[in-house]
Amino acid sequence: MTKPHLVPYVMQGDIMITSGQLAFNDAGKIEGDVAAQTRRIIAILEGLVGQEGFTLKDIGKTTVWLRSQNDFAAFNEAYAAAFGDHMPARSTTVAGLALPEALVEIEAIAWRRA
């Protein structure tokens, strides 16, 4: 497979925009159901935002792509558990994803709070 032409994130001033993240594990594989993949992606996002001094609470917007509408409830439960009381604005759609084993993809926008 050709390496995708992207970076994990970009910074613009105090704003961080991530690329869509997939649930790759340390071995470079995507495994698990949609809930497991969602938890893995949010952990990846937490690591990315942490590189710039942000936390999950600094994420103000996410965009989510699900492979199947039937996965929405399980995805939403895992997503809510990961974010807790913090509720970013979110768009969720059903779409084909680039890798067949990927059930969910999430991108995020974070910014430094005044």
mmCIF file of the C-alpha atoms, coordinates in Angstrom:
data_MODEL
# 
_entry.id   MODEL 
# 
loop_
_atom_site.group_PDB 
_atom_site.id 
_atom_site.type_symbol 
_atom_site.label_atom_id 
_atom_site.label_alt_id 
_atom_site.label_comp_id 
_atom_site.label_asym_id 
_atom_site.label_entity_id 
_atom_site.label_seq_id 
_atom_site.pdbx_PDB_ins_code 
_atom_site.Cartn_x 
_atom_site.Cartn_y 
_atom_site.Cartn_z 
_atom_site.occupancy 
_atom_site.B_iso_or_equiv 
_atom_site.pdbx_formal_charge 
_atom_site.auth_seq_id 
_atom_site.auth_comp_id 
_atom_site.auth_asym_id 
_atom_site.auth_atom_id 
_atom_site.pdbx_PDB_model_num 
ATOM 1   C CA . MET A 1 1   ? 0.000   0.000  0.000  1.00 0.00 ? 1   MET A CA 1 
ATOM 2   C CA . THR A 1 2   ? 1.242   3.494  -0.824 1.00 0.00 ? 2   THR A CA 1 
ATOM 3   C CA . LYS A 1 3   ? 1.790   5.694  2.198  1.00 0.00 ? 3   LYS A CA 1 
ATOM 4   C CA . PRO A 1 4   ? -0.970  8.339  2.422  1.00 0.00 ? 4   PRO A CA 1 
ATOM 5   C CA . HIS A 1 5   ? 0.057   11.908 1.558  1.00 0.00 ? 5   HIS A CA 1 
ATOM 6   C CA . LEU A 1 6   ? -0.757  13.532 4.907  1.00 0.00 ? 6   LEU A CA 1 
ATOM 7   C CA . VAL A 1 7   ? 0.571   14.450 8.327  1.00 0.00 ? 7   VAL A CA 1 
ATOM 8   C CA . PRO A 1 8   ? -1.108  13.482 11.619 1.00 0.00 ? 8   PRO A CA 1 
ATOM 9   C CA . TYR A 1 9   ? -1.931  17.122 12.382 1.00 0.00 ? 9   TYR A CA 1 
ATOM 10  C CA . VAL A 1 10  ? -1.186  20.749 11.578 1.00 0.00 ? 10  VAL A CA 1 
ATOM 11  C CA . MET A 1 11  ? -1.062  23.800 13.819 1.00 0.00 ? 11  MET A CA 1 
ATOM 12  C CA . GLN A 1 12  ? -2.336  27.243 12.842 1.00 0.00 ? 12  GLN A CA 1 
ATOM 13  C CA . GLY A 1 13  ? -1.630  29.614 15.691 1.00 0.00 ? 13  GLY A CA 1 
ATOM 14  C CA . ASP A 1 14  ? -3.493  28.201 18.678 1.00 0.00 ? 14  ASP A CA 1 
ATOM 15  C CA . ILE A 1 15  ? -5.610  25.849 16.549 1.00 0.00 ? 15  ILE A CA 1 
ATOM 16  C CA . MET A 1 16  ? -4.760  22.195 15.941 1.00 0.00 ? 16  MET A CA 1 
ATOM 17  C CA . ILE A 1 17  ? -6.421  20.237 13.148 1.00 0.00 ? 17  ILE A CA 1 
ATOM 18  C CA . THR A 1 18  ? -5.860  16.489 12.972 1.00 0.00 ? 18  THR A CA 1 
ATOM 19  C CA . SER A 1 19  ? -6.102  14.280 9.957  1.00 0.00 ? 19  SER A CA 1 
ATOM 20  C CA . GLY A 1 20  ? -8.717  11.561 10.140 1.00 0.00 ? 20  GLY A CA 1 
ATOM 21  C CA . GLN A 1 21  ? -7.418  8.873  12.473 1.00 0.00 ? 21  GLN A CA 1 
ATOM 22  C CA . LEU A 1 22  ? -7.935  5.148  12.121 1.00 0.00 ? 22  LEU A CA 1 
ATOM 23  C CA . ALA A 1 23  ? -7.581  2.593  14.918 1.00 0.00 ? 23  ALA A CA 1 
ATOM 24  C CA . PHE A 1 24  ? -4.099  1.329  14.089 1.00 0.00 ? 24  PHE A CA 1 
ATOM 25  C CA . ASN A 1 25  ? -2.533  -0.613 16.944 1.00 0.00 ? 25  ASN A CA 1 
ATOM 26  C CA . ASP A 1 26  ? 1.198   -0.708 17.705 1.00 0.00 ? 26  ASP A CA 1 
ATOM 27  C CA . ALA A 1 27  ? 1.632   -3.480 15.128 1.00 0.00 ? 27  ALA A CA 1 
ATOM 28  C CA . GLY A 1 28  ? 0.017   -1.323 12.422 1.00 0.00 ? 28  GLY A CA 1 
ATOM 29  C CA . LYS A 1 29  ? -3.182  -3.345 12.260 1.00 0.00 ? 29  LYS A CA 1 
ATOM 30  C CA . ILE A 1 30  ? -6.816  -2.329 12.728 1.00 0.00 ? 30  ILE A CA 1 
ATOM 31  C CA . GLU A 1 31  ? -8.763  -4.786 14.848 1.00 0.00 ? 31  GLU A CA 1 
ATOM 32  C CA . GLY A 1 32  ? -11.878 -4.947 16.978 1.00 0.00 ? 32  GLY A CA 1 
ATOM 33  C CA . ASP A 1 33  ? -15.460 -3.861 16.774 1.00 0.00 ? 33  ASP A CA 1 
ATOM 34  C CA . VAL A 1 34  ? -16.544 -0.250 16.367 1.00 0.00 ? 34  VAL A CA 1 
ATOM 35  C CA . ALA A 1 35  ? -16.423 0.424  20.127 1.00 0.00 ? 35  ALA A CA 1 
ATOM 36  C CA . ALA A 1 36  ? -12.855 -0.885 20.420 1.00 0.00 ? 36  ALA A CA 1 
ATOM 37  C CA . GLN A 1 37  ? -11.802 1.078  17.342 1.00 0.00 ? 37  GLN A CA 1 
ATOM 38  C CA . THR A 1 38  ? -13.434 4.237  18.709 1.00 0.00 ? 38  THR A CA 1 
ATOM 39  C CA . ARG A 1 39  ? -11.605 3.892  22.026 1.00 0.00 ? 39  ARG A CA 1 
ATOM 40  C CA . ARG A 1 40  ? -8.313  3.310  20.204 1.00 0.00 ? 40  ARG A CA 1 
ATOM 41  C CA . ILE A 1 41  ? -8.789  6.342  17.950 1.00 0.00 ? 41  ILE A CA 1 
ATOM 42  C CA . ILE A 1 42  ? -9.624  8.614  20.880 1.00 0.00 ? 42  ILE A CA 1 
ATOM 43  C CA . ALA A 1 43  ? -6.479  7.380  22.651 1.00 0.00 ? 43  ALA A CA 1 
ATOM 44  C CA . ILE A 1 44  ? -4.518  8.225  19.498 1.00 0.00 ? 44  ILE A CA 1 
ATOM 45  C CA . LEU A 1 45  ? -6.137  11.674 19.375 1.00 0.00 ? 45  LEU A CA 1 
ATOM 46  C CA . GLU A 1 46  ? -5.316  12.202 23.046 1.00 0.00 ? 46  GLU A CA 1 
ATOM 47  C CA . GLY A 1 47  ? -1.670  11.444 22.272 1.00 0.00 ? 47  GLY A CA 1 
ATOM 48  C CA . LEU A 1 48  ? -1.616  13.785 19.277 1.00 0.00 ? 48  LEU A CA 1 
ATOM 49  C CA . VAL A 1 49  ? -3.187  16.720 21.081 1.00 0.00 ? 49  VAL A CA 1 
ATOM 50  C CA . GLY A 1 50  ? -0.926  16.055 24.043 1.00 0.00 ? 50  GLY A CA 1 
ATOM 51  C CA . GLN A 1 51  ? 2.108   16.681 21.824 1.00 0.00 ? 51  GLN A CA 1 
ATOM 52  C CA . GLU A 1 52  ? 1.022   20.321 21.592 1.00 0.00 ? 52  GLU A CA 1 
ATOM 53  C CA . GLY A 1 53  ? -0.029  20.690 25.230 1.00 0.00 ? 53  GLY A CA 1 
ATOM 54  C CA . PHE A 1 54  ? -3.738  20.093 24.681 1.00 0.00 ? 54  PHE A CA 1 
ATOM 55  C CA . THR A 1 55  ? -6.061  17.586 26.354 1.00 0.00 ? 55  THR A CA 1 
ATOM 56  C CA . LEU A 1 56  ? -9.276  16.002 25.122 1.00 0.00 ? 56  LEU A CA 1 
ATOM 57  C CA . LYS A 1 57  ? -11.130 18.882 26.811 1.00 0.00 ? 57  LYS A CA 1 
ATOM 58  C CA . ASP A 1 58  ? -9.495  21.267 24.303 1.00 0.00 ? 58  ASP A CA 1 
ATOM 59  C CA . ILE A 1 59  ? -11.115 19.451 21.368 1.00 0.00 ? 59  ILE A CA 1 
ATOM 60  C CA . GLY A 1 60  ? -14.014 21.607 20.266 1.00 0.00 ? 60  GLY A CA 1 
ATOM 61  C CA . LYS A 1 61  ? -15.090 19.775 17.104 1.00 0.00 ? 61  LYS A CA 1 
ATOM 62  C CA . THR A 1 62  ? -14.886 16.269 15.717 1.00 0.00 ? 62  THR A CA 1 
ATOM 63  C CA . THR A 1 63  ? -15.914 14.770 12.422 1.00 0.00 ? 63  THR A CA 1 
ATOM 64  C CA . VAL A 1 64  ? -16.736 11.064 12.406 1.00 0.00 ? 64  VAL A CA 1 
ATOM 65  C CA . TRP A 1 65  ? -17.199 8.613  9.570  1.00 0.00 ? 65  TRP A CA 1 
ATOM 66  C CA . LEU A 1 66  ? -18.826 5.259  10.285 1.00 0.00 ? 66  LEU A CA 1 
ATOM 67  C CA . ARG A 1 67  ? -18.798 2.377  7.824  1.00 0.00 ? 67  ARG A CA 1 
ATOM 68  C CA . SER A 1 68  ? -22.262 1.224  8.972  1.00 0.00 ? 68  SER A CA 1 
ATOM 69  C CA . GLN A 1 69  ? -25.245 3.078  10.352 1.00 0.00 ? 69  GLN A CA 1 
ATOM 70  C CA . ASN A 1 70  ? -25.864 -0.013 12.509 1.00 0.00 ? 70  ASN A CA 1 
ATOM 71  C CA . ASP A 1 71  ? -22.677 0.821  14.461 1.00 0.00 ? 71  ASP A CA 1 
ATOM 72  C CA . PHE A 1 72  ? -23.880 4.251  15.599 1.00 0.00 ? 72  PHE A CA 1 
ATOM 73  C CA . ALA A 1 73  ? -25.139 3.259  19.065 1.00 0.00 ? 73  ALA A CA 1 
ATOM 74  C CA . ALA A 1 74  ? -21.991 1.299  19.990 1.00 0.00 ? 74  ALA A CA 1 
ATOM 75  C CA . PHE A 1 75  ? -19.769 4.062  18.586 1.00 0.00 ? 75  PHE A CA 1 
ATOM 76  C CA . ASN A 1 76  ? -21.690 6.779  20.441 1.00 0.00 ? 76  ASN A CA 1 
ATOM 77  C CA . GLU A 1 77  ? -21.479 4.901  23.750 1.00 0.00 ? 77  GLU A CA 1 
ATOM 78  C CA . ALA A 1 78  ? -17.686 4.435  23.460 1.00 0.00 ? 78  ALA A CA 1 
ATOM 79  C CA . TYR A 1 79  ? -17.236 8.050  22.309 1.00 0.00 ? 79  TYR A CA 1 
ATOM 80  C CA . ALA A 1 80  ? -19.298 9.428  25.217 1.00 0.00 ? 80  ALA A CA 1 
ATOM 81  C CA . ALA A 1 81  ? -17.410 7.287  27.732 1.00 0.00 ? 81  ALA A CA 1 
ATOM 82  C CA . ALA A 1 82  ? -14.060 8.551  26.409 1.00 0.00 ? 82  ALA A CA 1 
ATOM 83  C CA . PHE A 1 83  ? -15.015 12.235 26.426 1.00 0.00 ? 83  PHE A CA 1 
ATOM 84  C CA . GLY A 1 84  ? -17.028 12.095 29.666 1.00 0.00 ? 84  GLY A CA 1 
ATOM 85  C CA . ASP A 1 85  ? -18.722 15.383 30.523 1.00 0.00 ? 85  ASP A CA 1 
ATOM 86  C CA . HIS A 1 86  ? -16.913 17.198 27.698 1.00 0.00 ? 86  HIS A CA 1 
ATOM 87  C CA . MET A 1 87  ? -19.068 17.290 24.576 1.00 0.00 ? 87  MET A CA 1 
ATOM 88  C CA . PRO A 1 88  ? -17.344 18.646 21.446 1.00 0.00 ? 88  PRO A CA 1 
ATOM 89  C CA . ALA A 1 89  ? -19.476 19.701 18.514 1.00 0.00 ? 89  ALA A CA 1 
ATOM 90  C CA . ARG A 1 90  ? -19.641 16.675 16.227 1.00 0.00 ? 90  ARG A CA 1 
ATOM 91  C CA . SER A 1 91  ? -20.666 15.688 12.734 1.00 0.00 ? 91  SER A CA 1 
ATOM 92  C CA . THR A 1 92  ? -21.229 11.988 12.070 1.00 0.00 ? 92  THR A CA 1 
ATOM 93  C CA . THR A 1 93  ? -21.871 10.427 8.701  1.00 0.00 ? 93  THR A CA 1 
ATOM 94  C CA . VAL A 1 94  ? -21.915 6.982  7.146  1.00 0.00 ? 94  VAL A CA 1 
ATOM 95  C CA . ALA A 1 95  ? -19.378 6.475  4.375  1.00 0.00 ? 95  ALA A CA 1 
ATOM 96  C CA . GLY A 1 96  ? -17.051 3.991  2.778  1.00 0.00 ? 96  GLY A CA 1 
ATOM 97  C CA . LEU A 1 97  ? -13.629 4.110  4.436  1.00 0.00 ? 97  LEU A CA 1 
ATOM 98  C CA . ALA A 1 98  ? -10.260 3.684  2.725  1.00 0.00 ? 98  ALA A CA 1 
ATOM 99  C CA . LEU A 1 99  ? -9.374  0.424  4.498  1.00 0.00 ? 99  LEU A CA 1 
ATOM 100 C CA . PRO A 1 100 ? -11.859 -2.466 4.637  1.00 0.00 ? 100 PRO A CA 1 
ATOM 101 C CA . GLU A 1 101 ? -11.097 -3.322 8.286  1.00 0.00 ? 101 GLU A CA 1 
ATOM 102 C CA . ALA A 1 102 ? -11.733 0.277  9.415  1.00 0.00 ? 102 ALA A CA 1 
ATOM 103 C CA . LEU A 1 103 ? -15.183 0.726  10.952 1.00 0.00 ? 103 LEU A CA 1 
ATOM 104 C CA . VAL A 1 104 ? -14.734 4.324  12.131 1.00 0.00 ? 104 VAL A CA 1 
ATOM 105 C CA . GLU A 1 105 ? -12.528 7.329  11.366 1.00 0.00 ? 105 GLU A CA 1 
ATOM 106 C CA . ILE A 1 106 ? -12.340 10.471 13.497 1.00 0.00 ? 106 ILE A CA 1 
ATOM 107 C CA . GLU A 1 107 ? -10.707 13.855 12.967 1.00 0.00 ? 107 GLU A CA 1 
ATOM 108 C CA . ALA A 1 108 ? -10.568 16.626 15.543 1.00 0.00 ? 108 ALA A CA 1 
ATOM 109 C CA . ILE A 1 109 ? -10.048 20.357 15.915 1.00 0.00 ? 109 ILE A CA 1 
ATOM 110 C CA . ALA A 1 110 ? -8.633  21.672 19.185 1.00 0.00 ? 110 ALA A CA 1 
ATOM 111 C CA . TRP A 1 111 ? -7.729  25.173 20.305 1.00 0.00 ? 111 TRP A CA 1 
ATOM 112 C CA . ARG A 1 112 ? -6.163  26.898 23.272 1.00 0.00 ? 112 ARG A CA 1 
ATOM 113 C CA . ARG A 1 113 ? -8.803  28.286 25.576 1.00 0.00 ? 113 ARG A CA 1 
ATOM 114 C CA . ALA A 1 114 ? -8.537  31.980 26.458 1.00 0.00 ? 114 ALA A CA 1 
# 
